[in-house]
Amino acid sequence: DVAVAQDIYTMLAKRHEEARISEAMEPATVQIIESAVADSKPIKPNKPLNVLIAAVLGLLTGITYVLLKENLHKSIHTTQNFSPKREGLDQYLNR
């Protein structure tokens, strides 16, 4: 009894595996619903916007650089910026 049941189980397992393999080998049916169409205008990159942003950032960077350089510069540009008597440098200015 056990040997017969074992043989039947082995035969059924083998058929199951064969059926699974044959099902996997069959080509799938594919149907095209609608053909793909490319847009005439690309979504990215938006060149005019990129140029505008680059120009604005370039101007802001340049202006910020000049303002920081002028405001952080430690030298004396005019005599109004400094009092020689307080600084003790009047002897050098009168030469």
Backbone torsions as a table, in degrees:
resi	resn	phi	psi	omega
1	ASP	NA	-47.0	-178.1
2	VAL	-66.8	-40.0	-179.2
3	ALA	-65.8	-39.6	179.2
4	VAL	-66.3	-44.4	179.3
5	ALA	-62.9	-38.6	178.5
6	GLN	-65.1	-42.3	178.8
7	ASP	-64.3	-42.6	179.1
8	ILE	-63.6	-43.4	179.1
9	TYR	-61.8	-44.4	180.0
10	THR	-62.5	-43.1	179.8
11	MET	-63.8	-44.7	-179.7
12	LEU	-66.8	-38.5	178.0
13	ALA	-64.9	-38.7	178.7
14	LYS	-66.1	-44.4	178.2
15	ARG	-63.8	-38.9	178.9
16	HIS	-62.0	-45.1	179.8
17	GLU	-64.0	-40.9	177.9
18	GLU	-63.6	-41.3	179.2
19	ALA	-65.3	-40.2	178.5
20	ARG	-64.1	-41.5	179.4
21	ILE	-66.9	-44.6	-179.4
22	SER	-66.0	-33.9	176.6
23	GLU	-67.2	-38.6	179.5
24	ALA	-70.8	-27.3	-178.6
25	MET	-77.5	-23.5	-178.8
26	GLU	-69.6	135.0	178.4
27	PRO	-68.8	143.0	179.3
28	ALA	-78.0	146.0	178.1
29	THR	-85.1	120.8	-178.7
30	VAL	-119.5	135.9	180.0
31	GLN	-126.9	129.9	177.7
32	ILE	-81.7	120.7	-179.1
33	ILE	-83.1	-47.1	-178.3
34	GLU	-151.0	137.7	179.8
35	SER	-73.8	147.6	178.9
36	ALA	-76.4	141.2	179.3
37	VAL	-127.4	127.3	179.1
38	ALA	-80.8	143.7	176.3
39	ASP	-69.1	147.9	178.3
40	SER	-78.8	-26.4	-179.9
41	LYS	-112.1	121.4	-179.2
42	PRO	-68.1	149.1	-180.0
43	ILE	-75.4	-44.3	-179.6
44	LYS	-133.7	155.0	-8.8
45	PRO	-80.6	148.8	177.2
46	ASN	-91.2	92.0	-171.8
47	LYS	-61.6	-45.6	179.6
48	PRO	-60.5	-40.4	178.7
49	LEU	-66.6	-41.0	178.9
50	ASN	-63.7	-40.3	178.8
51	VAL	-65.8	-42.1	179.2
52	LEU	-62.8	-46.1	179.6
53	ILE	-63.1	-42.0	179.3
54	ALA	-64.1	-40.2	179.6
55	ALA	-65.4	-45.1	-179.7
56	VAL	-64.0	-45.2	179.4
57	LEU	-64.9	-37.1	177.1
58	GLY	-64.1	-44.3	177.9
59	LEU	-63.8	-45.6	179.8
60	LEU	-63.1	-39.3	178.6
61	THR	-64.8	-43.8	179.0
62	GLY	-64.2	-45.0	179.7
63	ILE	-63.9	-43.7	178.9
64	THR	-62.1	-41.8	179.0
65	TYR	-61.4	-46.8	-178.6
66	VAL	-64.6	-44.4	-179.8
67	LEU	-63.4	-43.4	178.9
68	LEU	-65.8	-40.7	-179.9
69	LYS	-64.1	-41.9	179.6
70	GLU	-69.2	-42.4	-176.0
71	ASN	-77.6	-25.1	-179.8
72	LEU	-96.8	-0.4	-180.0
73	HIS	-74.1	129.2	-172.3
74	LYS	-94.3	-5.9	-176.2
75	SER	-78.9	166.1	-177.7
76	ILE	-97.6	124.8	-177.5
77	HIS	-95.1	-36.5	-179.1
78	THR	-134.5	166.2	178.2
79	THR	-74.0	-15.2	178.8
80	GLN	-72.7	-21.9	-177.9
81	ASN	-77.4	-7.0	-174.3
82	PHE	-153.7	149.7	-179.4
83	SER	-107.8	112.4	-175.9
84	PRO	-63.9	-31.6	-177.9
85	LYS	-69.9	-39.0	178.9
86	ARG	-70.6	-32.5	-177.7
87	GLU	-84.9	-16.1	-179.3
88	GLY	75.5	25.5	-177.4
89	LEU	-114.1	12.3	-176.7
90	ASP	-63.9	-27.3	179.3
91	GLN	-66.5	-29.3	179.8
92	TYR	-81.8	-27.3	-178.0
93	LEU	-79.5	-23.8	-176.5
94	ASN	-86.1	-2.4	-178.4
95	ARG	-71.1	NA	NA
